[in-house]
Amino acid sequence: MNDLQGLAAGQAGLTHAIDSVWVAICAALIFQMEGGFAILEAGFIRGKNAMSIIAKVIIDICFGGIAFYLIGFGIAYGKSNGWFAFDTGIPSADLGLGLTISNKLFWFIQLGFAIAAISIVSGAVAERMKVWPYCIFVFIFCAVIYPMIADWSWNPAGWLAKRGFNDFAGSAAVHAAGGFAALASAMALGARRGKYNENGATAIPGHNLPLASVGAFILWFGWFGFNPGSTLGAVGKWELIGTVATNTFLASAAGGISTMMYTYIRYKQIDITMVINGVLAGLVAITAGCNVVGHGSAIIIGLIAGILVELTVVFVDRRRIDDPVGAIAVHGGNGLFGTLAVGLFASEKGLFFGGGSAQFMTQLIGVVVISLFSFVTTYGIMMMMKKTIGIRVSREEELSGLDAGTFGVESYSTFE
């Protein structure tokens, strides 16, 4: 009997160890995605503001991370009434998720999702937002707004989780939430000077597209921690991990292909900056359903996402909403689409596979509520700060560049 107990204890300990190493590696990959956000966004904007956008991503990590530790994690994964939890810090009690890793390691991987969501906003407010109001918003977003959405979606007591909402790695909770917060922020701030005139939009090219491309590759690489890491363990989950990883790649590659073909047909040239966003759009769109769709469906989802991102960029631009990096289209538009795609393409419950409309309606309700909540709360906070402390830099600082005006440095020095 003692031998059997010892064997069981040894097997349990081995499971804990393997799962902990797996989740720690994936969490590190997710954390490193912030480097991808930083240099992709820096490359997509003008050189005079490159350092300022990197600073904003650092703010996402520092302010957002502390906020998520002190307040946000407890709201997301504490004892919930279905809408909101009331714990603070990292609860020591069982979270009811069936975890084989410590709550502390679970906090760390969830931190990656929280700061990824707020980093979506940093690109949309590039080149014109004050630093300290941005710090305030980052803290509020990671302390309350994102955690409440995570509570609804991923806490076992959350109202969406109880309905069977499938958002495996966060097309809605991370990307739609971040994308619609980006939309609200861009609307509250207004466009960059010179972006729009009576004839329409004026192109403001990014200063370093190779840099932006490297950022995209880092994000692409990190997504294989983002999605497979959401299994929250490796033991007994090898088939699921394989499915998630394969679907993640297929959708991203298909997104790049469809954007490349669409821009070539429409403009007679391949828009490589849009192809970058097409790959990211495919990644965003597959994130919700990478655990429940077939490989063929993943390709279709990616193909649709790659065209949708271009259409959404044009739609947003025509409404004179200035988004320097395309965050609203990539994350907002395709986060919404990817969440709905679960209800259409899921192998067992999808509408296209004989599963009826129940799952689609659950997905629709979930992503609409999440998107509206993120948009309305963000817009309200931004407008309150706009009317009090101000959120936009001065005309002189915007023209000279935030790097010199706010930080007293220039990203690129010229030597005589």
N, C-alpha and C positions, 0 to 999 in steps of 0.2 A: 504493500500500500504506500509506504514511504517512497519506494522507488518510483511508483507511478506518479505520485505527487511531485517528486523531484523532476521527473521527465516533463510533466505538464508545465511546471514552473520554468524549466529551461526553454521549452518551446515558446512560452509566452514572452520570456525575456528576449529570445531571438527575434520574435515578431516585432516587439517594441523597438529593438535596435535597428532592424532593417527598415522599418517604416519611418523611424526618426531620421535615418540617414537620407532616405529618399526625399522626405518632405523638406529637410534642411537644404539639400542640393537644389530642389525646385524653388524654394523660397529665395535662395541666393540668385538664381536666374531671374526671378521676378524682380528682385531688388535692382539687379543690374539693368533692367529695362529702363530705369530712370536715366541712365547714361544715353540710351537710345533716344528717349524723349528729348533730352537736352540738346544733343547735336543735330537731330533731325529738325527740331524747331529753329535752332540757330542757323542752320543752312538755308532754311526756307524764308528767313527774314533778311533785312538789310544789315550790312556789316557794322554799322554804327550802333546797332542794338543787340549784337550777338551775345555779348557778355551778360546783358540784362536778362535775357531769356534763360540762360544757364543759371543765373542767380535765382530766378523764380522756381526752377526745378529743385534747387537746393532748399529753398523755402518750403516747397511741397514736402520734402523729406523731413526736414527738421521740425517745422511747426506742425505739419500734418501728423508726423510720427508721435510727437509728444501728446497731441490732442487725442489721437487714437488710443494711446496707452492710458491716459488719465481718465478719459470719459467714453470714447467711442466704442471700444471693444466691449465694455460692460453693457452698453445700450444694444449692441448687435447680438451678443451671445449670452447675456445674463438671463435671469428668469423673466420671460416676456409675457405680456398680456395679449400678445398677438400683433401689437402695433409698436410697442415700446418696452424696453427692459430698463431696470432701475439700478443695476449694479454698477460699480466703478472699478477701474483697474482690471486686473486679470483674475476672474473668479477661480478659486481653487477647487470648487466642487465639480462634479461630472456635468458636462455641458449637454449631455443627452444626444451627442452626435456619434456615439460608438467609436470614439477615437482610440487609437493605439499609440498616440504620441502625447506628449505633455501639453497642457493648456498654454504654456509659455511658447512652445514651438508653433502651436496653432496660431497664437497671437502674431508671431513673426510672419508667417505666410499670409495671414489676413492683412497685416500691415501693408504688404506689397500691393494688394488689391486696392486698399484705401488710397495710397499715394498715387497709384496709377490713375485712379478716377479723377483726382484733383489735377494731375499733370495734363489731362486733356484740356482743362480750362486754361492753363498757362499759355498754350499756343494761340488760343482765340483772342487773348487780351494783349498779345505781344505788341511792342513798340509804342504803347500809349498809356499803360496803367501805372499808377503810383505803387511804390513798393509796400509801404506800411498798410494801406487798405487791403492790398493783396494778402499780406500776412494775416490780417484779421479774418478775411474770408476763408483762407486755407484752414485756419484753426476751427472755425465754425463748421465748415463742410466736413472735416474729418472727425470732429467731435460729435456732430448731431445728424447732419443731412445724410451723408453716406451710411453711417451706422444704422439709422432707422430703416433705410432701404434694405440693408443686409439682414436686419432683423426680420423684415417681412418675407424675404426670399429664402434665407438659409437657416435661420433659427427654427428648430423643429416646431416651436409654438407659434411661429409667424403665420399670419393669416394667408399669405400666398403659399407658403410651404404646405400648409394644411390642405389647400385646394389642389395640390399636385403640380404647382408651378415648376417647370423645368428650366432652370437657368444655370447650367452646370458650372461654368466658370465666369459668368457675369456679362453676357451681352447686354442684359438690362441693368443689373445692379451696379456694374462698373461703367460700361461704355455708354449706354443710353443715359444713365444718370450724369456722367461726366459731359457727354455731348450736349444735353439740353441745358446743363449749367453753363456750358460754353456759349450756347446760343443766347441765353439770358444776359450773360456778362457782356458779350459783344454788342447786344442791343442797348444795354444801359450805357456803355462807354461811348458808342458812336464810332464812326469809321475813322481811319487814319487820314490825316490831312493830305489832300490830293488824290485820294483813292477814287472818288466819284465826282463827276461834273455833269453838266446838262446833257452831254452826249453819252453818258453811261459810265461804266467802270474803266479805270486806267490801271493797266497791269503794273504791279510793283514786284519785280522779280526778286527771288531769293539771291543772296550774294554768293552762296557756295553750295551748288547742287551735289558735288561729290561728297561733301560733308553730310548733307541731308541723306544721301544714299547709304552711307555707313551707319547713320542712326537708324535707318529702316532695317538694315541687316541685323543690328543689335536687338531691335524690337522683335524681329522675326525669330531670331535665335531664342530670345527670352520667352517667347510664347510657348515653347516646348517645355517650359517650367510652369507657365501660367495655366495651360489647359491640362496636361497630364498630372501636374502637381495637385490639381483639384480632386484627384482620387483620394488624397490624404492618407495614402498608404500604398505599399507595394505588394505585401504578402497576400496571395490569393487574388490579386487584381491585375495580373499580367495581361490577360486578354483585354480587359477594359483599357489599360494603359496603351496597349497597341492600337486599339480602335481609335482612341482619342488622338493619339499622336498622328496616325495616318490621316484621319479626317482633317486635322489641323493643317497638315501640309497640303493635302489635295485642294482644299478650299482656297488657301492662300495663293497657290500656283494658278488655279483657275481664275481667281480675281485679277491677277496680273495679266493673264492672257486676254481676258475679255476687255479690260481697259485698253490694252495695247491695240487690239483689233478695232474697238469702237472709236478711239481717238484717231486712228489712221483713216478709217472710213469717213469720219465726220470732218476732220481737219486736213486730210491728206498728208499728215505727219504723225509720228508717234510722239505723244506728250509723255516724256519719261517721268516728269514730276507727278503726273496723274497716275502713271503705272505704279509708282511707289505707293501712292495712296490706294490704288486698286488692290495691291497685295495686302496692305493693312486692312482694307475693307473686308476682304475675304476672311482674314483672321478674326476680325470683330464679329462677322456674321455667323461663323461656325462655332463661336465660343459657347453659346447657350446650348446647342444641341449636339456637340461633338461626341457625346456619350450615347446618343439614341438614334442617330441617323446612319444610313448605309453609306458606303464609299461613293457610290454613284450620286447619291443625294448631296453629299458634301461638295462634289464637283459642281453640281447645278447651283447650289447655294453660292459658291464662290463666283461662278460666272455671272449670276444676277447681281451680286454685290459689286463686282468690278464695273458694271455699267451704272448701277444706282449711285455710286459715289460721284461719278462725273455729272450725272443729272442733278444731284443734290447740290453740288458745288455751284452749278449754273443757277439753280433755283434760288439759293441763298444770296448769290451775288446780285441777281436781278432785283432783289429786295433791299439792296444797299446795306446788307449786313456784312461787315468786314471781318473775315476770318482768315488771317494771314497764312495759316498752315493747313486749312481744310479739316479742322478737328470736328466741326459740326457735322459735315458730311460723312467722314470716316466713322466716327464713333456714335454720333446721335442717329443719323439716318440708318446706318447698318447695324447699330445695336438694336434699334427698333425692328428692322427687317429680320435680323437673325433670331430674335426672340419669337417672332411670329412664325418663322420658318420651322421651328420645332413642331408647332401645331399642324403644319402641312406635311413635313417630310419624315417625322419620327416613324421608325420602322413598325412599331406596334400601335401607337395611338394617333398617328398622323392622319389628317383628312385624306391625303392622296394615297394612303395605304389601307383604307377601309376602317380607320379608327373613329370615324365620326367627327363631329365638330366640337366635342367637349374640351379636348385639350387645346384646340385653337382658341376657343373663347377664354379659357384660363390664361393662356399666353397673352391674348389681346388685353384683357383686363389688367394683368400684371404690368405689362410694359407701358400702357397708357397712364396708369396711376403713378408709376415710378417716374416717367418722363415729366408729367405735369407737376408732380411734387418737387422734383429737382429744379424745374424751370421757375415755378412760382416762388419758391423760397429763395432761390438765388437772385431772381430779379428784385424781390422785395429788399433783400439785404443790400444789394448793389445800389438801389435807388435811395435807401436810407443813408448810406455812406456818401453817395453823390451829393445829397442835399445838406450834409453836415460837414464831414471832413474832406470831401472831394475825393474822386477816384482817378482823375485824369491828370497827367503831367501838363505843365504849361506849354504854350505854343513854342516858346523858345527852346525848351528842353526837347520837345518832340522833333523839332527841325534839326537841332544839333546832334541828337541821339541820346538815348538813356544811358549808354555806357559812360559817356563823359559827364552828363548832367547829374545822374544819380550816384554813380560809383566812382567817378573821378579817374576812370581809366579808359583806354581804347583797346578794342579787341586785336587790332592789327597796327603795329608801329611801323612807321616809315623812316628808314635810315638814309641820310644823305650820303 
